């Protein structure tokens, strides 16, 4: 394994853990409450369910390395939405108005990195790549 493969594996697993934890938290706190909060900021309530599922299932997928590129694109979209709709007005660090968007920006960067790089080392995706190669 190269340094780049090791780095992308670490980023993939850490991002997966973070998104899994956020998705699990949404389910544990009641999706109806989250949907209500989404509605209060002008988003359709059903978007909360989509976000929670993407975070929970996508987090697991990232941890095991299944569909990393696609999941990373979805998490990047979620982070763009979180920054643009909720956190941007608070500024980078928040300044006493609530959380800033520094964490969201870091998660966005990690998602984009994974969407653009080879992330198959130590992943389920690697198994599918091998089976395609041996079948040809």
MOVEN-V623770 format. One record per residue. N is the residue number from 1. SS is DSSP state (h for helix, s for strand, l for the rest). PHI is phi in whole degrees, 0 to 359 (* if undefined). D_FIRST is the distance of its C-alpha to the first C-alpha in Angstrom with 1 decimal. Layout:
# MOVEN-V623770
n->[N | N]
ss->[SS | SS]
phi->[PHI | PHI]
d_first->[D_FIRST | D_FIRST]
This chain:
# MOVEN-V623770
n->[1 | 2 | 3 | 4 | 5 | 6 | 7 | 8 | 9 | 10 | 11 | 12 | 13 | 14 | 15 | 16 | 17 | 18 | 19 | 20 | 21 | 22 | 23 | 24 | 25 | 26 | 27 | 28 | 29 | 30 | 31 | 32 | 33 | 34 | 35 | 36 | 37 | 38 | 39 | 40 | 41 | 42 | 43 | 44 | 45 | 46 | 47 | 48 | 49 | 50 | 51 | 52 | 53 | 54 | 55 | 56 | 57 | 58 | 59 | 60 | 61 | 62 | 63 | 64 | 65 | 66 | 67 | 68 | 69 | 70 | 71 | 72 | 73 | 74 | 75 | 76 | 77 | 78 | 79 | 80 | 81 | 82 | 83 | 84 | 85 | 86 | 87 | 88 | 89 | 90 | 91 | 92 | 93 | 94 | 95 | 96 | 97 | 98 | 99 | 100 | 101 | 102 | 103 | 104 | 105 | 106 | 107 | 108 | 109 | 110 | 111 | 112 | 113 | 114 | 115 | 116 | 117 | 118 | 119 | 120 | 121 | 122 | 123 | 124 | 125 | 126 | 127 | 128 | 129 | 130 | 131 | 132 | 133 | 134 | 135 | 136]
ss->[l | l | h | h | h | h | h | h | h | h | h | h | h | h | h | h | h | h | h | h | h | h | h | h | h | h | h | h | l | l | h | h | h | h | h | h | h | h | h | h | l | l | l | l | l | h | h | h | h | h | h | h | h | h | h | h | h | h | h | h | h | h | h | h | l | l | l | h | h | h | h | h | h | h | h | h | h | h | h | h | h | h | h | h | h | h | h | h | h | h | l | l | l | l | l | l | l | l | l | l | l | h | h | h | h | h | h | h | h | h | h | h | h | h | h | h | l | l | l | l | l | l | l | h | h | h | h | h | h | h | h | h | h | h | h | l]
phi->[* | 278 | 299 | 295 | 294 | 297 | 297 | 292 | 294 | 298 | 299 | 298 | 292 | 296 | 299 | 298 | 298 | 297 | 291 | 301 | 298 | 292 | 294 | 298 | 298 | 297 | 293 | 292 | 274 | 91 | 296 | 296 | 295 | 294 | 298 | 297 | 294 | 302 | 298 | 292 | 259 | 93 | 255 | 299 | 302 | 296 | 297 | 300 | 294 | 298 | 298 | 298 | 293 | 299 | 294 | 290 | 290 | 297 | 299 | 297 | 300 | 294 | 301 | 271 | 79 | 246 | 64 | 305 | 300 | 290 | 297 | 296 | 296 | 296 | 291 | 296 | 297 | 299 | 292 | 299 | 296 | 296 | 294 | 292 | 270 | 241 | 265 | 302 | 296 | 278 | 86 | 299 | 257 | 96 | 56 | 81 | 266 | 116 | 294 | 278 | 256 | 297 | 294 | 299 | 294 | 296 | 293 | 298 | 298 | 297 | 297 | 296 | 304 | 292 | 291 | 259 | 245 | 283 | 238 | 274 | 298 | 52 | 224 | 295 | 305 | 297 | 296 | 291 | 296 | 294 | 294 | 293 | 293 | 286 | 286 | 279]
d_first->[0.0 | 3.8 | 6.7 | 8.1 | 6.0 | 6.5 | 10.0 | 10.8 | 10.1 | 12.4 | 14.9 | 15.1 | 15.8 | 18.2 | 19.9 | 20.4 | 21.9 | 24.2 | 25.4 | 25.9 | 28.0 | 30.0 | 30.7 | 31.7 | 34.0 | 35.7 | 36.4 | 37.6 | 39.9 | 41.5 | 40.5 | 44.2 | 44.1 | 41.0 | 42.7 | 45.8 | 44.0 | 42.4 | 45.9 | 47.3 | 45.0 | 46.0 | 43.3 | 44.1 | 43.6 | 41.6 | 38.8 | 38.2 | 37.5 | 35.0 | 33.2 | 33.1 | 31.8 | 29.1 | 28.1 | 28.2 | 26.8 | 24.5 | 23.1 | 22.4 | 20.9 | 18.5 | 17.6 | 16.8 | 15.4 | 18.5 | 19.9 | 18.0 | 19.4 | 22.9 | 22.9 | 21.7 | 24.6 | 27.0 | 26.0 | 26.4 | 29.9 | 30.7 | 29.9 | 31.9 | 34.7 | 34.6 | 34.7 | 37.3 | 39.6 | 39.4 | 37.8 | 38.5 | 42.1 | 41.1 | 39.2 | 35.8 | 36.7 | 39.5 | 42.4 | 44.1 | 44.3 | 41.4 | 37.7 | 36.4 | 33.6 | 31.1 | 28.9 | 29.4 | 28.4 | 25.1 | 24.4 | 25.4 | 23.0 | 20.1 | 21.3 | 21.7 | 18.2 | 16.7 | 19.3 | 18.4 | 14.7 | 12.0 | 11.4 | 10.6 | 7.3 | 9.1 | 12.3 | 15.6 | 15.5 | 12.7 | 15.4 | 18.0 | 16.1 | 15.8 | 19.4 | 20.6 | 19.0 | 20.5 | 23.8 | 24.3]
